Amino acid sequence: MNRYPLWKYLIVLVSVLLGLLYTLPNFYGESPAIQISPMRTTDKADTSLLARVEGILKKNNIPVNGMLFELNSVKVRFSDTDIQLKAKDILQAGLGNGYVVALNLLSESPQWLTDISALPMYLGLDLRGGVHFLLQVDMKGALSKSLDRFSADIRSSLREEKIRYKRVSREGLQIIVKFRDLESRDKATDEIKNNYEDLSLREHDLEDEFHLAVSLKETALKRMQDSAVQQNITTLRNRVNELGVAEPIIQQAGADRVVVQLPGVQDTAKAKDILGRTATLELRMVDEEHDVSLALSGQNPSDSELYTERGGGPVLVKKQVMLTGDRINDAQPGFDNNNRPAVHLNLDSNGARTFKQLTRENVGKRMAILLIEKNQKEVITAPVIQEEIPSGRVQITGNMSISEARDISLLLRAGALAAPMDIIEERTVGPSLGAENISRGFNSTLFGFAAIAIFMTVYYLIFGFISVTALGVNLLLLIALLSILQATLTLPGMAAIALTIGMAIDANVLINERIRDELRNGISPQAAISAGYERAFGTILDANITTLIAGIALFAFGSGPIKGFAVVLCLGILTSMFSAIMVSRSLVNLLYGKRRKLETVPIGQVWKPTNNKR
């Protein structure tokens, strides 16, 4: 009656052993480390880099706790953060500008656990410390960039088809193409309709000019806005990868907002600087037809803008964008022929072709290179085009330091943002506060577990102790599942663990009380145990299914910490069902299943009603 077949005992035993194995990495903690990876995405780290790093550290007498080669990077462990910070500066100076040297934290679990994919849980921002940003995408900026790109493409198409036009200019949210004759406009209309299906056209005439107004269709506008957010998320991920941050959280929040969380980041100022900057490049021609002094006095031409060249004076730049930063394949810091810091760019095939045409047609004229950061535009340099440049390799020099050249290269290499982004919320959580949150969360779970264990053992005796053992297995399996799934544990997640303990013991209370009810009815102890588990199962199942539905709803409609709470809650329900029914029943069967003459059950005092007849 109260006996399990061997396979059920094996399931319980294997589950407990796997739970122990995959929970172990969480008890080893983390050590400060440095991650070294090549700056060029096409370069690969190898054993020679490992040997080089080891040599630099030995030369400077920097003690290390271990080195490993992993995921195209070399990782070095240290005993404390002071040595870590010192080693970072030494390695950055010793390796040069070709490598990213980033601060990191690494698990101290043994290699044999890592080999079987037994990894610790990720800890969220509130437990590990780090930085949190909420960024908002400037949709007007995205639309403006899109229209600038279409403007340049239309101009190139008309030139290739040798369709004569007077001017292509931006007016608000429209592109106005002006023609001298009706025939040219008709040809241009057919050309644009055939090649640009996202654009709508409207013709109108003004005096002796024939105008063609070009604007984005509504469907294209919506698609462009969605694409801008997704491209920005991809770009931010690339930047985070360049920083060497582990377990970042980068996700969309609403129609035009992005949440970025970087747990474990120690160099928070660097993270804020890199993620908060929206660097991209624009190449424009300098307006040499108008006098700069008139622009300074307020008489600015309608198709030009006034800027200040870095390290120089004012310069008048045409509004027409000839080339943008999204054509950049690679960007590296370096030096020019005069040993000044510079940024070396490689353009893609389309960018190289455009740049070749631009330099061929404008030999002897000045070209302005604008750096755009946080919606601020600055002319880095405005050199004179000496000759045609066919290779697609561009060198940017200006009044910049090598550190600034390195940061600009990182931003351009990681990708240009499709639209500017503004930080509208920023939080920094220190590692000491994270450690305090972990301590409080652990203590609340521990004290709650201890209180429940004392109550259950006193009230239900041996059956109470069995319930507590099943509860411990439930907690073990829950932590193991979170580790296997590499879920991110946050403070709400720890609250969900504490809640799971209370919910899990509730199932055992139902089972124990049901066994007591059967004993009160006068049936034998063995039959009471069997009936107690079988008749409590339906109630336990109903209660857990309703809670599981609520947890799934929280996960589906919640965001951020709410999702973390929901994940732990749902997993906890599944493990509590297994431990309360399967694990506790197997322990009871082992202890009492073979005892045929079981006269009493150690489940506490069973009150029996007395019949008083009058």
N, C-alpha and C positions, 0 to 999 in steps of 0.2 A: 504493500500500500504506500509506504513512505520510502521507496527506494528508487534511485535514479539508475538508468543504464550507464555503462562506462563512458559512452561518448559525451553525455551531458557533463559529467565530472571533468572530462578532458577539455571541453569548451570553456568551462569556468577557470580551470587551471591555466590554460593557454592565454586566456583574456587577462588574468591577473599578472602573469609573467610578462606579457607584452606591455601591459600598463606600467609595470615597474621599469622596464627597459626604456620606454619612450618618455617616462617622467624624469628619469635620472638627469638628463642634461640641464634641467632647470635648476638643479641644486649646486652647480659648479660656478655659477656667476660669470662675470665678464672682466676682461682686462683691457687697459688702454692700449691702443695699437695705432700703427700708421699703415696706410694703404698707398702703394706706389704703382701707378699705371701709366702707359704711354699717352702723351697728349694727342697724338694723331690716332684717329680711329682705325686707320689702316695698318698701323704698327702693332706688333705683337710682343708681349713680354715673354722672356725665356729665361733659361737658367743662367745666362750671362748677366742679366739684370740682377738676379738673386745674388750672384757672386759679387757684383759691383756694389750693391747695397751693403752686403756683409763686410766688404773691405772698407767702405767709408766709415761704418760704425766702429769697426775695430780700430781704425786709425785714430779716431777721436775718443776712444775708451768709453764708448756708450754701451752699458750692459743691456742685453736683450734676454727675454724669456722664451724666445722661439721665433722661427721664421718659416713661412710656408709660401708655396706658389699656388694661386687659386684664381680662377676666372680672369685670366689675362692680367693678373696683377700680383705683386709681391706684398705680403702682409707680415708685419713685424710686431711682436708683442713686447710690452714693457711692464715693469713692476708698478710704476706709478705715473701720474700725469705730468709731473715735473720733468722726468726723463723723456717722456713722450714729446713734450713741447720742444725740448732742447734738440732731440733727434730730428724733429720735423725741419727746424731751421737748418741744421747741418746737412740733411739729405737734399733739401731744396737747393742749397748752394752747391753741393757736390755733384748733383745730377744735372743741373742746368735747367733750361726752359723746356726741354723736350718731354718732361714727365710731370704728372699731377701727383703731388704729395699731400694726402688728405688725412686728417685725424679720424679715427674710427674706434669702435669697441668690438672685441671679438670674444666669443664664448670660450671658456676654459675647459669645456668638456673634452674627454679623451678622444683620440683620433678614431679608435675602434667604434665608438658611438656614432661619430660623423660618417664613417664608412657605411653604416647600415641606415643612414638618413635619420638617425635619432638626434634631432636638433631642438634647442630650447624654443619656447614660445617667443614671439615678438612682443615687446612691451611698447605700449602706446606712449604718447607724448607726456601724459600726466603721471606716468610711472617712471619713465626713463629720463625725462628732461629733454629739452630741445626747443624748437621754434615752431610757431603756428602762424600761418598767413591766410587771410581771406582776400583774394584779389578779384577785381572787377574789370571785365574786358570793355574797352572803349569801342562800342559798336560804330560810332560815327567815324572813328579812326580806321576801323576795318573797311567801312564803305569807301572812305577816301582813298585808302591804299588800293582797293580793288578798281576804282574808277581811274586812278593814275596808271595802273597796269594796263587796263583796257585802252586808255588814251595812247600809251606808247605802242601797243600792238596794232591799233587802228592806223596810226601814223606809218608804221612799218609796212602794213599790208597795202596801203595806198601807194607807197613808194615802189614796192615790188611790182604792183600791177600798173605802174606809171599813170596813175589817175591824179590829175593836177588838182590841188586844193590850195586854199589861201592860208588857212590857219586851223589848228586843232587846239582847243582851249577848254579849261574846266570852268563851269559856272554853276556853283552850288552843287546839286546832286546830278548834274547833267554834264555831258561832254558835247560841246558845240563844234561842229565841223563846218567851215565856211568855204564856199566855192564861188568862182567868178561866172560860171555858166551852168545852165540846167543839165546839160549832157553829162558833165563830170559828176554832178550830184547823183544823177540816176545810176551811173556806173558804180559809184561808191555805195549807194543804197543796196544794190544787188550784191556787191562784194561783202558788205558787212552782214547782210541777212544770211548769206551762204556759209559764212565762217564763224559767226558769233550768235548762236541761237539764244543765249541768255540776255541779249540786248533788244530793247524795243526802240523803234525809230519814229521820229515825227518830223515832217518837213514844214518849213515856213520860210518866207522871203522877207528881206529887209532892205529897202531901197534897191541898190544894184547888186546885192549879195544874195546868194542862195544858201540857206542854212539847213543843216541836218542835226537835230537834237537827239542825242543818244542817251538812254537811261537803262538801268537794270530792271528786269521784270520782277514782279513780286515773289514768284517762286524762286528765282535765282537769288534774290535778296535774302530770303529765309535760309536757303541752302548756304549762302555765303556766311551768314551770321553763325550758323551751327558749325560750319567748317572752321571759322576763326577760333571758336572756343576749343574745338578738338585739336587744331594745330598748335594752339598755345599750350594745351596740356602736354602734347608730345614734346614740344620745345622745352617746357619746364622739366619734364622727365629727363631729357638729354642733359640739361644743365645740372640737375641733381646727380646724375651719373658721373658727370665731370668732377663734381665736388667729392665723390666717393662716399656718399651718404648711404647707409644701410637701411632697409625697410622703410622707404619713404611712403607717405600717403598723399597722392595727388589725384583729386577727383572733382568732377563738376558739381556745383551746388547751385541749382536754379538755372535760369536761361543764360545768364552772362557772368556767372561767378565761378571761381575755382578755389578749392581749399587745398593748401599745401601744408603738410605736417612732416617735420624732419626730426624724428626721435633720435636721441643720442648725439645730436650735433653739439660739439663743444665750441667750435669756432663760430658762434652765432652771428657775430658782426659780418663775417665773410659771407655766410649764407644769406643774410638780409641784403647785402650789397649785390650779390650775383643774381638772386631771384627777383629782387625789386627793380633791377635795371632792365630796360626794354631796348637794348642796343640793336640797331640795324643801320645800314648804310644807304645813302642815296647819292647817285652821281648826277650832277646837273652842270649845265654850262654857265659860266660867268657872263652876266649882262654887261658887255663892253660898249653897248650903243648909247647908254644913258650915263649921265654924270652922277657919281656917288654923292657929291655934295648936295645936289638937289634932293636926293632921297633922304639925306640926313636932315634936311630942312622940312621934311614932311611931304614932298612932292614925289611920292614913290610910284613908279610905273605899275600898271595893273597886272602885268604878267611877270613881275619880278618881286623878290623879297630881299630885305636888307639884313645881313648878318655881320658878325665880327669874326675874322679869321683868327684861329688860335695862335697867339704870339705875334699877331700882326694887326692891321687896321680893318676898317669896315670894307665889306665887299658886297656887291649887288649880284644876286644869283637869280637866274630864271626859275619860275615855278615848275616848268616842265621837267619831270623826272625821266632821265635817260636810262638809268639802270638802278635796281634795288638790291638789297642784301640777300633776298631769297634766291639769287643766282649764284651764291657762294657755295662751293663744294668743300673748301677747307680754308682754315685761317690759322697762321702760326706766328708767334712773336719772334723777333730777330733784330737784326741791325742792318742799316743801309751802308752804302759805300763809304760814308763819312763816320761810321761807327755810332750813328744815332739810333735810338730805339725805333723799331718799325713793325708794322703788321704786314705779313705777306699773304696775299689772297690767291686762291685758285678758283676760277669761275667755271661753271658748267658749260656744256656745248652751246646752249642758247645765249648764255651770258657772254661767252667768249666771242661769238659771232656779232652780237650787238656792240660789244666794246671795240671790236675790230673796226666795224663800220663807223662808230662814233669817233674814234681817234683818226681814221682815214679822212673823214669829212671835215675835221676841225683842227688840222695841223696849224700851229701858231696861235691857237686860241687857248684861253684858260678854262680848265675844268675844275669845278668845286666838288670836293668829297665831304659830304655831310654825315656826321654821327648823330643819331637820334636816340636820346636817352630820356625816359620819363617825360615824354612829350616835349622835351627841349631839344632844339636843333642847333648844332654848332658846326661851323666849317673847320674841319681839322687842317686841311691844306687846300690850296687852289693853284696847282702847278700849271705851267704852260705845256701843251701837248707838243712834243718835239717831233714825233714820228708815229706812224701806224704801229699798233701793238697787236699782233695776231695771235699770241700764244694763250691769252686768257689769264696770264699771271700779272697781278697788280701789286704794287708796293705802296703802302700808305706810310708816310712819315709826317711828323709834325712835332709840336712841343709836348711830348709825352714821355713819361718815365717807363722803364722796362716793366715795372709792376703793372702799370696801366695798359701797356701793350699786351701783356699776358692776359689780363682780364678781358680786354676787348676781343682778343683772339678767341678766348673761351666762349664768350657770348655769341660771336658770329659763327664759330664752328658748331656750337650746339644748335644753331638754327635761329632764324629771325622770327620774332613773334608776328603772327598774322595781324595783330592789332595791339595797340598799347594797352598796358594793364596798370591799374593803380592799386596799391595796398590800402584797403579800407579797414582792415583789422589786423592787429599784430600782437602776439603774445609770446613771451619767453618764459619757459619753465626751467628753473635751475635743477641740476642733478641732485642737489641736497633735498629739494622739495619732492622730487620724484622718489628718492629713497625713503623719505618720510611717509609718502603715500603708500609705498609698498609695505612698509613696516606696519602701518595702521590697518591696511587691508588684510595682511597676513594675520595680525593679532585678532582682528574681529572674527575671521574664519576659525582661528584656533580656539578662541574662547567660546565661540558659539558651538563648535564641535564638542569641546570638553563639557560644557553645560548639558548638552543633549546626551552625551555619553553617560554622565553621572545620573541624570534623571532616568534614562531608559534602563540602566543596570539596576538601580534601586527599585524601580517600579515593576520591571518585568523579569528580573533576575537573569537566569541563563539565556532566556529568549531575548531579553534586552541586550545582553552582551553580543549575541548573534546579530541583532539588528545594527548595533554599533559597528561590528566588523563589516557587515554589508555596506554600511554608510561610508566606511573608510575605503572600501573597494570602489564605491561610486565616485568618490573624490579622486581617487587614483586614476580611474578610467577617463574621467572628464579632463584632467590635466594632460593625460597622454593623448587624447583626441585633439585637444587644442594645439599640442606640440606637433602632432603628425600633420594636421591641416595647416600648420604655420599661421594660425590665427593671431591677430594682434590683440593682446590683453590690455584693456584700459581699466580705469577706476570703476566705471559702471559694470565692466565685465567681472571685476572682483565682487561687486555687490550681487551680481547674478549667481556667482559661486556660493556666496553665503545664503542666498535665497534657495538655491538648489538643495543645500543641506537640509533646510527646514522642510522642503517639499518631499525630499527623498525619505526622511524619517517618518513622514506622515503615512506613507504606504505601509511601513512596518508596524506602525501603531494600529492601522486598520486590520492587518493580518493577526496581530497578537490579540486584539479585542475580539475578533471573530472566533479565534480558538477558545478564548474564555467563554464566549457565548455557547459554543458547542459543549464545553465541559459543564456549564450550568444546566444544559439540557439532559445531562446524565449519560452521554455516550462515552465510549472508551477513549483514552488519551490518543491512541494511534489514529482513530477515526476523526477525533477532534482536530488533530493537526492537519490531516488531509482535507477535511471539509473547510477548515479555516482558510487555507491557501486558495482552494478552488472557488469558494464563495466570495472572497475578498477581491479576487482578480477582476471581476466586472466593474466594481466600484473604482478600483485603482486605475483601470484602463480609461474609464469615462472621465475621471478627474484630470488625468494627464493629457488626454486628447484635447480637452477644452483649453488647457493651459498652452499646449503646443500650437493650437490655432491662433491664440493671442500672440505667441512668440513669432509665428510666421508673419502675422499682420504687422508687427513691429519692425521686422526685418524688411518687409516689402515696402512699407510706406515711411519708415524712419530714415535717418541719415546720421552719419558720424557715430557718436557715442551710443545712440539708441540702437543702431545696427549691431554694435559690439555687445551690448547687453542682450539683444535678441539671440545672437549666435550662441553665446554661452548658455542662455536659458534653454534653448531648444536642444542643444547637446546634453545638457544636464537632465532634461526630462527623459531622453533616451537611455542614458546610463543609469538613472535612478530606477527605471522600469526593469532593467536587466538585473541590477544589484538587489533590489527589494524582493523580486520574485525568484530569479534563478539562483543567485548567490546564496541568499539566506536559506532558501529551501534545500540547497545542496548541503549546507552546513548542518541543518536540522536532520536531514536524512542520514548523514554520516554519523551523527551522535546518537540518534534514537531509532533509525529505521530498522536496525537488526534486532532490536530488543522487543521480542514478542510479548513478554509479560511486563509491559510498561504500565505501572500502576498510577503514577503521578507525573505531572508535567511541571517543571520549574519555571512557571510563568507568572509568579506572584500570587497574591491571595485572590481566589475566585469566590466572589459573593454569590450565595445561592438563596433564592427566595424561600421563605417558610410558609406553609399553608396553615393559617389560623382559622379553625372552624368554630362557629358559635352555635 
